[in-house]
Amino acid sequence: MDFYYLPLSAPCRSVLMTAKALGIELNKKLLNLFEGEHLKPEFLKINPQHTIPTLVDNGFALWESRAIMVYLVEKYGKQDDPLYPSCPKKRALINQRLYFDMGTLYQGFANYFYPQFKEKKPADPELFKKFEVTLDFLNTFLSESKYAAGDSLTLADLALLASVSTFEAVNIDVSKYEHIARWYALVKETAPGADENWAGALEMKTLIPK
Ligand SMILES: N[C@@H](CCC(=O)N[C@@H](CS)C(=O)NCC(=O)O)C(=O)O
């Protein structure tokens, strides 16, 4: 399976951790966004939306990290795999966390951080406050269970771990959020592929404005 990615990208890292958890070997292909490789015709043929991560499984191309994660478990995981169990309620909770991670938490971070490195704008305290509201939500979710969506590690933890590692790498302190801090210490040590995730997250430091 070809996997187009960059280590610093949080969505790419969550797929890498999923593959690791499932014991899948990916044929990793670095795609350098900073050099515009994602806009070349050969990549646009695979993914017209030109985003990474992108997976190509025997001619079947898929992008959107959380869709890739779910595909990998459904195609290559165990029956009723604990990463994404078949019980509709358990699955629904995992999906809720995945959509929250994409549309609220990471979006809140991106709204605050991206203008600083993309447009060289100063940090906006109002946008930071809005981002903190999303961290409060995550803290509340994590006060209810050991892992992000119940008593065991699921895809929700892998996606959220990739995001929170990115925050830590760019010096956003989550230690004041009691439940995030407890959960983060746990998954950062124990999630499959956590080391590779952290090594990639550290590359985000290159984007911190000087
Ligand atoms: N929601 C998408 C986000 C993908 C995304 O925006 N990836 C960035 C890198 S982290 C990218 O490919 N940017 C290049 C572009 O959008 O042209 C996912 O989770 O896969």
The ligand as a MOL file (V3000), in Angstrom:
LIG
                    3D

  0  0  0     0  0            999 V3000
M  V30 BEGIN CTAB
M  V30 COUNTS 20 19 0 0 0
M  V30 BEGIN ATOM
M  V30 1 N -8.8250 16.7350 7.2200 0
M  V30 2 C -7.6980 16.2950 6.4270 0
M  V30 3 C -6.6190 17.3570 6.4650 0
M  V30 4 C -5.5650 17.0710 5.4250 0
M  V30 5 C -4.6560 18.2600 5.2330 0
M  V30 6 O -5.1060 19.4130 5.1860 0
M  V30 7 N -3.3640 17.9740 5.1330 0
M  V30 8 C -2.4060 19.0320 4.9130 0
M  V30 9 C -1.0940 18.6490 5.5690 0
M  V30 10 S -1.2940 18.4500 7.2890 0
M  V30 11 C -2.1970 19.1800 3.4150 0
M  V30 12 O -2.1270 18.1990 2.7180 0
M  V30 13 N -2.1100 20.4170 2.9180 0
M  V30 14 C -1.8640 20.6820 1.5270 0
M  V30 15 C -3.0610 21.1950 0.7980 0
M  V30 16 O -4.1650 21.2540 1.3790 0
M  V30 17 O -2.9100 21.5700 -0.3560 0
M  V30 18 C -7.1890 14.9550 6.9790 0
M  V30 19 O -7.3890 14.6990 8.1500 0
M  V30 20 O -6.6070 14.1840 6.2070 0
M  V30 END ATOM
M  V30 BEGIN BOND
M  V30 1 1 1 2
M  V30 2 1 2 3
M  V30 3 1 2 18
M  V30 4 1 3 4
M  V30 5 1 4 5
M  V30 6 2 5 6
M  V30 7 1 5 7
M  V30 8 1 7 8
M  V30 9 1 8 9
M  V30 10 1 8 11
M  V30 11 1 9 10
M  V30 12 2 11 12
M  V30 13 1 11 13
M  V30 14 1 13 14
M  V30 15 1 14 15
M  V30 16 2 15 16
M  V30 17 1 15 17
M  V30 18 2 18 19
M  V30 19 1 18 20
M  V30 END BOND
M  V30 END CTAB
M  END
